[in-house]
Amino acid sequence: AHSISTFGGTQITMAAGLANLTYLLEHDLQGNARRVGGLLIQRLRAVAAQVPAVREVRGRGLMIGIELTKPGTDEAYPEAVSAVLEAARAGGLLIGKGGGHDTSALRIAPPLTLNVAEAEEGAAILERALRSIP
């Protein structure tokens, strides 16, 4: 074998990579992630202050985590994570969970092109899902 990477070393792969980097820079997707992600984190932290099961909202840019624990404890709350995932999905929002099946974290990682209106729509769905935690 002359390759150590499935997608490395071909001209088409290099062109695709360059096109992606060009788009990222020309559309300031890093700046967009910082701005829109900051707004989203602020909104989710405001919701978290009213939902006892939310221990922490953390993130950087559009990579965001929400840790859920049984209210009044530091004990992981995987049942709540599953309930929020299902409620969000029912509302049209796909998010993930971090770690294994007993995780206490929700993972939110939308595309870098997410705009403010889309972030607000997703945050409203997620807020309803978080407020539904038993």
Secondary structure as UniProt FT lines:
FT   HELIX           11..26
FT   TURN            27..28
FT   HELIX           29..48
FT   TURN            49..50
FT   TURN            52..53
FT   STRAND          54..60
FT   TURN            61..62
FT   STRAND          63..69
FT   TURN            71..72
FT   HELIX           78..90
FT   TURN            91..92
FT   STRAND          96..98
FT   TURN            101..102
FT   STRAND          105..108
FT   TURN            112..113
FT   HELIX           116..131
//
